[in-house]
Amino acid sequence: MGSGSLDAWRREFFSAFDSPGAKASLEPAQHLVHGAVAFARGLGFEPHEEFAQAVEYLGEPTTTCCPWDSGPLVLGCVRVAAGR
């Protein structure tokens, strides 16, 4: 998808809402999307085959913790994923 196509898609998508959407920096968007994919995979779901195309825009997930991730929150997520 070229940048013009992405802009057209964005306008069409947000036309269903009262506002045009809010801009977000890349890091929180990466955290949200890749976190959702990891959560879904933990439940046995794989992303849609076109997700690989979205990664071209989002980039690969990083292994560093985000500033808002606390130690107990991360540990809790690991325990849930491990089934403990």
HUSULQUI-V898930 format. One record per backbone hydrogen bond with DSSP energy under -1.0 kcal/mol. NH is the residue of the N-H (numbers start at 1). CO is the residue of the C=O. Records with the same first field share a line. If there is no record, write none. Layout:
BEGIN
NH: CO / CO
END
This chain:
BEGIN
6: 2
7: 3
8: 4
9: 5
10: 6
11: 7
12: 8
13: 9
14: 10
16: 13
17: 14
29: 25
30: 26
31: 27
32: 28
33: 29
34: 30
35: 31
36: 32
37: 33
38: 34
39: 35
40: 36
41: 37
42: 38
44: 41
45: 40
51: 48
53: 50
54: 50
55: 51
57: 54
58: 54
59: 55
69: 66
74: 70
75: 71
76: 72
77: 73
78: 74
79: 75
80: 76
81: 77
82: 78
83: 80
84: 79
END
